[in-house]
C-alpha cells in the first residue's frame, strides 16, 4: 500500500525539527531575494539579502582547481589561491584580526574557493585588504615556502586521518595520478617541483574575469555590495581559461585496496562513478546519496542501529564538470570488519538487483528536500551553494528548481540510474585497518 505523502511529510518535519509548517515557505525564505550582477571584466556577483544577522559571508570561486593543474604540479591550484589572499603587510594582518574577519581557502576538483566572513560593517574594509593581494599578489620565495610548509603539514594530516586518507585513495583509484585524482595539497614531490614561474603562469591563466564568481549572503543592500566589489575587483583582467574535458579521465573498472593502520577501527568504503553534473543528474545523485546513507531512513542506518556494527556511517556524492562519484563508508570495530564488508556489499547487491520501491522512493524524496534545506540554513552554506551551481553551469537559481526536479523523478528513471552507475564492474572497495581480507593484498 502506498504511503500517504502528507503523513511522510509530517514525519520528516518532526525528524528535522522544522518549526515552519510548509516546505514551500521554507524554500521561498531560503532561496529568495537573489540578485546577479556582471562587471565589465566578466566577474559575476551573486548577492542574497539575508537580514537574520549582521554578518556578511562571501565566497570567491576561481574556476580551475585540480583539473587545471599541469601533470606533476599537484597542489598548484591551492597554493596559487592561498598566495592570492596572503596579506601584503603585517599591518593588514593586524587589521583583519582586529576586525574579527575570517578568511579561508579550499580546493576542489574544478575550482578553488576563498571564504570571507565578517561583520557587515567591516565588509568593505575586509574586501579592500583582500583585493590588494588578489589583484596583485606577491609571489616571493619567502611567502611561497611558508605556504608550502602549511600544505606539507596538511598532507601529513591527510595520511594520518583515515577519513581523509580513504577519500584521497579513492580519487586516485578512480581518476588516476593526475588532475581529478590529485590531492588538493599535492604530494611531497609535486610541492618541491612547483616554482615561482608555475604559480605566475597559473595565476595569469585562471585569475581572469570570466573565471571568477563572487557569491555574497548579507544583510547589506545588494547594490551596495555590487559597488564595493566593483570598486576593488575591476582591476582583474577580462578573459576565460576553459577547462579541457579530455583531462578528466575516469577509470571504470573494479578495484580493491587495503591500507594497513594499527588501530582498533576498520574503515570500509564502497564507491561507484556517477555522471557529470547537470540539472537532472545532480538531483538523481543527491537522491541516491540520501537513500543510501543520510538519516535514520537510509539503508545504511540499519547496519548501525540494528546490527550494531557501525561506529559511524557516511555517504557522499561529488559532482564535477566532467565526472562524478558516489561513496559509502562505514567505520566498525576491527573484529567486525569481515561481517561489515559482507553486509555492505549485500546491501548494494540488493539495491542493484531489485531497485527501490515506490514507497522507499517517496521517503527518499521527502528526506532529500528536508536535507537540502537543512544544509542551506547558514549564510556560509548558501553563499557556497549559489556559487557552486553557477560555476558548474546550472546557474545560481538552480536551488529553486531542485525541489521540482526531485518531485518529478519517476520510479523507473531512478532505478534505471541505479543500474547504470552502480555496476559491480565499476565498484571500488577500500579498507583501512589492521588485517587485509583474503581477497586483496595489503599496501602500506
C-alpha positions in Angstrom: 0.0 0.0 0.0 1.3 3.4 -1.0 2.4 5.6 1.9 0.5 8.9 2.2 2.7 11.8 1.2 1.2 14.1 3.8 2.0 11.6 6.6 5.5 11.3 5.4 6.0 15.0 5.2 4.8 15.4 8.8 7.2 12.6 9.9 10.2 14.3 8.3 9.3 17.8 9.5 9.3 16.4 13.0 12.5 14.5 12.4 14.3 17.5 11.1 12.9 19.9 13.8 11.3 22.4 11.4 9.1 24.9 13.2 7.7 26.2 9.9 4.6 24.4 8.7 5.3 24.4 4.9 8.4 23.3 3.0 7.3 25.7 0.2 7.6 28.6 2.7 11.0 27.4 3.8 12.1 27.2 0.1 11.0 30.7 -0.5 12.7 32.0 2.6 15.9 30.1 2.0 16.4 30.9 -1.7 14.7 34.3 -2.2 16.0 37.9 -2.6 18.7 37.0 -5.1 20.4 39.4 -7.5 23.1 38.9 -10.1 25.5 41.5 -11.5 28.3 41.2 -14.0 31.2 43.5 -14.0 32.7 44.7 -17.3 35.7 42.3 -16.8 33.2 39.4 -16.6 33.2 38.8 -12.8 29.8 37.5 -11.8 28.4 38.8 -8.5 25.6 36.9 -6.8 24.0 38.5 -3.8 21.3 37.4 -1.4 19.7 39.8 1.1 19.5 37.9 4.4 18.7 40.0 7.5 18.9 37.2 10.0 22.2 38.6 11.4 24.7 41.5 10.9 27.2 39.1 9.3 28.3 39.0 5.7 29.7 35.9 4.1 31.3 35.9 0.7 32.7 33.1 -1.4 35.1 33.8 -4.2 35.1 30.9 -6.7 38.0 30.6 -9.2 37.4 28.1 -11.9 40.4 25.8 -12.4 41.0 23.5 -9.4 42.7 20.2 -9.7 41.6 19.7 -13.3 43.7 22.7 -14.4 46.9 21.6 -12.8 49.8 20.5 -15.1 51.0 17.0 -14.6 53.4 16.7 -11.8 52.3 20.0 -10.3 49.6 18.7 -7.9 48.7 21.3 -5.3 49.4 24.3 -7.6 45.8 25.4 -7.7 45.5 25.6 -3.9 49.0 27.2 -3.5 48.2 30.0 -6.0 44.8 30.7 -4.4 46.3 30.8 -0.9 49.0 33.3 -2.1 46.3 35.4 -3.7 44.8 36.2 -0.2 48.1 36.4 1.7 48.1 39.9 3.2 50.8 42.2 1.8 51.9 43.6 5.2 51.8 42.8 8.9 49.6 45.9 9.2 47.0 44.3 7.0 47.2 41.1 9.1 46.6 43.1 12.2 43.6 44.9 10.7 42.0 41.6 9.7 42.5 40.3 13.2 41.2 43.4 14.9 38.0 43.4 12.8 37.5 39.7 13.6 37.2 38.9 9.9 37.9 35.3 8.9 39.4 34.2 5.6 39.9 30.6 4.5 40.9 28.8 1.3 39.7 25.4 0.0 40.5 23.4 -3.1 38.3 21.1 -5.2 38.0 19.3 -8.5 37.1 22.2 -10.9 37.6 25.3 -8.7 39.1 26.8 -5.6 37.2 29.0 -3.1 38.1 31.8 -0.8 35.6 32.2 2.1 35.3 35.6 3.8 33.2 36.0 6.9 33.0 39.4 8.6 30.7 41.9 10.4 28.7 43.6 7.7 30.0 47.0 8.8 33.5 45.7 8.1 32.8 44.2 4.7 34.3 46.9 2.6 37.4 47.2 4.8 37.9 43.4 4.5 37.4 43.3 0.8 39.8 46.3 0.3 42.6 44.4 2.1 42.0 41.1 0.3 41.8 42.8 -3.1 45.3 44.2 -2.7 46.9 40.7 -2.8 44.2 39.2 -5.0 44.7 41.7 -7.8 48.4 42.0 -7.4 49.8 39.1 -5.4 53.4 39.0 -4.2 55.0 35.7 -5.4 58.1 36.0 -3.2 60.2 33.0 -2.2 59.5 33.5 1.5 55.7 33.6 1.0 55.8 30.5 -1.3 57.9 28.5 1.1 55.8 29.4 4.1 52.6 28.2 2.4 54.3 25.1 1.1 55.1 24.2 4.8 51.4 24.7 5.6 50.5 22.3 2.7 53.1 19.8 3.8 51.5 19.8 7.3 48.1 19.2 5.8 49.5 16.4 3.6 50.7 14.7 6.8 47.4 15.1 8.5 45.6 13.5 5.5 47.9 10.5 5.7 47.2 10.1 9.4 43.5 10.7 9.4 41.7 7.6 7.9 38.6 9.5 6.7 40.8 12.0 4.7 43.1 9.2 3.6 40.4 7.0 2.2 38.9 9.8 0.1 42.3 10.6 -1.5 42.9 6.9 -2.2 39.5 6.7 -3.8 40.1 9.7 -6.1 43.5 8.3 -7.1 42.0 4.9 -8.0 39.0 6.4 -9.9 40.8 9.1 -11.8 44.5 8.1 -11.8 47.5 10.0 -10.6 46.7 13.4 -12.2 44.0 16.1 -12.4 40.8 14.9 -10.6 43.0 12.2 -9.0 45.4 14.7 -7.4 45.3 15.5 -3.7 44.3 19.2 -3.1 47.6 19.8 -1.2 49.7 17.9 -3.6 52.4 15.4 -2.5 56.0 15.7 -1.4 57.4 15.5 -5.0 54.9 17.9 -6.6 55.2 20.6 -3.9 59.0 20.6 -4.4 58.7 20.9 -8.1 56.3 24.0 -8.1 58.3 27.2 -8.6 57.5 30.9 -8.9 57.1 30.6 -12.7 54.5 27.9 -12.4 52.5 30.0 -9.9 52.6 33.1 -12.0 51.5 31.2 -15.1 48.6 29.6 -13.2 47.5 32.9 -11.8 47.7 34.7 -15.2 45.7 31.9 -16.8 42.9 31.4 -14.4 42.5 34.5 -12.3 40.5 36.2 -15.0 37.1 37.9 -15.0 35.0 35.2 -16.7 36.6 32.5 -14.4 35.5 34.3 -11.2 32.2 34.2 -9.3 31.7 36.2 -6.0 28.7 34.9 -4.1 27.6 37.0 -1.1 24.9 36.5 1.5 24.4 39.6 3.7 22.1 42.0 5.4 23.6 44.8 3.3 21.8 46.2 0.2 22.7 44.3 -2.9 23.6 47.5 -4.8 26.0 48.4 -2.1 27.7 45.0 -2.3 28.0 45.4 -6.1 29.6 48.9 -5.7 32.2 47.6 -3.2 33.2 44.6 -5.3 33.3 46.8 -8.5 35.5 49.3 -6.7 38.1 46.8 -5.7 37.9 44.0 -8.3 37.6 45.9 -11.5 41.3 45.7 -12.0 41.1 42.0 -12.6 41.7 41.4 -16.4 38.9 40.1 -18.5 39.2 36.7 -20.1 38.5 33.0 -19.6 40.5 29.8 -19.5 38.3 26.9 -20.4 38.9 23.5 -18.7 39.5 20.6 -21.1 37.2 17.6 -20.8 39.9 15.2 -22.1 42.0 15.8 -19.0 39.2 14.3 -16.8 40.0 10.6 -17.3 37.8 8.2 -15.3 38.7 4.6 -14.6 35.6 2.4 -15.0 36.9 -0.9 -13.5 36.6 -2.8 -10.2 39.4 -2.2 -7.9 40.3 -3.3 -4.3 42.7 -1.7 -2.0 43.8 -2.3 1.6 45.9 0.1 3.7 47.4 -1.0 6.9 46.7 1.1 10.0 47.4 -0.1 13.5 44.1 1.0 15.0 41.0 -0.7 16.7 38.7 0.5 14.0 38.4 -0.5 10.4 37.2 2.0 7.8 35.4 0.5 4.8 34.4 2.3 1.6 32.5 1.1 -1.4 32.4 3.6 -4.3 30.9 3.9 -7.8 31.2 6.5 -10.5 28.5 9.0 -11.3 27.6 11.1 -14.4 28.9 14.6 -14.9 26.8 17.4 -13.4 23.7 18.7 -15.0 20.3 19.7 -13.6 18.8 16.2 -13.6 22.0 14.2 -12.7 22.6 16.4 -9.6 19.1 15.6 -8.3 19.4 11.9 -9.1 22.8 11.7 -7.4 21.6 13.6 -4.4 18.6 11.3 -4.1 20.8 8.3 -4.3 23.1 9.7 -1.5 20.1 10.3 0.8 18.6 6.9 0.1 21.9 5.1 1.0 23.5 6.9 3.9 21.8 10.1 5.1 19.4 10.0 8.1 17.5 7.4 10.0 15.6 6.2 7.0 18.7 5.4 4.9 19.7 1.9 4.0 23.0 2.0 5.9 21.3 3.1 9.1 20.2 -0.5 9.8 23.9 -1.5 10.0 24.4 1.0 12.8 21.0 0.7 14.6 20.0 -2.9 14.1 23.2 -4.8 13.5 25.2 -2.6 16.0 28.2 -2.8 13.7 29.0 0.8 12.8 30.5 3.5 14.9 29.7 5.9 12.1 28.4 5.9 8.6 28.8 8.4 5.8 27.9 8.6 2.2 29.0 11.3 -0.2 28.3 12.3 -3.8 30.7 14.5 -5.7 29.8 16.1 -9.0 32.3 17.7 -11.3 32.1 19.4 -14.7 33.1 16.1 -16.4 32.6 13.3 -13.9 31.1 12.3 -10.6 31.5 9.8 -7.8 29.4 8.2 -5.1 30.8 6.5 -2.0 29.5 4.9 1.2 31.8 4.5 4.3 31.4 2.5 7.5 33.7 2.6 10.5 33.5 -0.5 12.6 35.5 -2.4 15.2 38.3 -4.4 13.8 36.7 -7.7 14.9 33.6 -6.9 12.8 35.4 -6.0 9.6 34.6 -9.1 7.7 31.0 -9.2 8.7 30.5 -5.5 7.9 32.1 -5.8 4.5 29.7 -8.7 3.6 26.6 -6.8 4.8 27.6 -3.6 3.0 28.3 -5.5 -0.3 25.0 -7.3 0.1 23.1 -4.0 0.6 24.4 -2.7 -2.7 23.7 -6.0 -4.4 20.1 -5.9 -3.3 19.8 -2.3 -4.5 21.2 -3.0 -7.9 19.2 -6.2 -8.5 15.9 -5.1 -7.0 15.9 -1.4 -7.2 13.7 0.6 -4.8 10.0 0.5 -4.2 7.6 3.4 -4.8 7.3 3.8 -1.0 11.0 4.0 -0.4 11.4 6.5 -3.3 8.8 8.7 -1.7 10.6 8.7 1.6 13.9 9.4 -0.1 12.4 12.4 -2.0 11.0 14.0 1.2 14.2 13.3 3.0 16.2 14.9 0.1 14.1 18.1 0.3 14.4 18.3 4.0 18.2 17.5 3.9 18.8 20.1 1.2 17.0 22.8 3.2 18.9 22.0 6.4 22.2 22.1 4.6 21.4 25.6 3.4 20.4 27.2 6.7 23.6 29.1 7.3 24.8 32.1 5.3 28.1 30.4 4.7 26.5 27.3 3.1 24.1 29.4 1.0 27.0 31.5 -0.3 28.7 28.3 -1.3 25.6 26.8 -2.9 24.8 29.7 -5.1 28.4 29.9 -6.4 28.8 26.2 -6.7 25.8 25.9 -9.1 26.8 29.0 -11.0 30.4 27.9 -11.7 29.2 24.4 -12.8 26.8 25.9 -15.3 23.5 25.1 -13.6 23.0 28.7 -12.6 22.7 30.3 -9.2 18.9 29.9 -9.2 19.2 26.1 -9.5 18.2 25.5 -5.8 14.7 26.8 -6.6 14.5 24.2 -9.5 15.9 21.3 -7.4 12.7 20.6 -5.5 10.5 20.3 -8.5 13.1 18.1 -10.3 13.2 15.8 -7.2 9.4 15.5 -7.1 9.2 14.5 -10.7 11.8 11.7 -10.7 9.9 8.6 -11.6 10.5 5.1 -10.1 11.6 3.8 -13.5 14.0 6.7 -14.0 15.6 6.3 -10.6 16.0 2.5 -10.8 17.5 2.9 -14.3 20.0 5.4 -12.9 21.0 2.9 -10.2 21.6 0.1 -12.6 23.5 2.3 -15.0 26.1 3.6 -12.5 26.2 1.1 -9.6 27.6 -1.7 -11.7 29.8 -4.4 -10.0 32.4 -3.9 -12.7 32.7 -0.2 -11.7 33.0 -0.8 -7.9 36.0 0.4 -5.9 36.4 -1.2 -2.4 38.9 0.3 0.1 39.6 -1.0 3.6 41.9 0.8 6.1 42.6 -1.4 9.1 44.9 -4.0 10.8 44.2 -7.0 8.7 43.8 -7.4 4.9 40.9 -9.6 3.8 41.9 -12.6 1.8 40.6 -11.2 -1.5 43.0 -8.2 -1.5 46.7 -7.6 -1.0 48.0 -5.3 1.7 49.5 -2.0 0.9 51.3 0.3 3.3 
